[in-house]
Amino acid sequence: MPFRLREDAERWFKGLDGKEPTKTKFDLYYFCLMAGLASGRVSDPSDFGAREIIDEFIQDYQPAQLLLIGLLVAAEVRRGGIDLGEKAAVRAEFRRLVRPDSKTQLTEEGMRCMNAYASGGYDFLADSRDVAPASPEEFVRDFVGLIDQAVEEE
């Protein structure tokens, strides 16, 4: 299963698309993913006309791939109400989400969950701002505060 970015998210980010630091669709996906992981929000991207953008982490994100997977597992453990001391339950989450021999190192379920967090993250970003971002500088400045806010609320 590939990474998916919602069509409404693409339209919302049109002022940023292709401009530093958002050179690729995956950069937009990353902002949404981080917001979803921080806020704990998920939604089904297929409900919003999500498009497939790529089927593996792009080169710029490969150094962060394991970190992103770890954040996904941590978010799912938290969402499932699993205590980190419950080793068998945490291991079960890893098995459900992680598959080291795949391109993304995620199972199909892991990719579905990652895309759900990216979709929920877009919901969080769009709900947290009155208007779509007009420039990358403005968005990145506000993004840091929004992520801080999401972590505090979560």
Secondary structure, 3 states (H helix, E strand, C coil): CCEEEEHHHHHHCCCCCCECCECCHHHHHHHHHHHHHHHCCCCCHHHHCEEEEECCCCHHHHHHHHHHHHHHHHHHHHHCCCCCCCHHHHHHHHHHHECCCCCCCECHHHHHHHHHHHHHHHHHHHHHCCCCCCCHHHHHHHHHHHHHHHHHHC
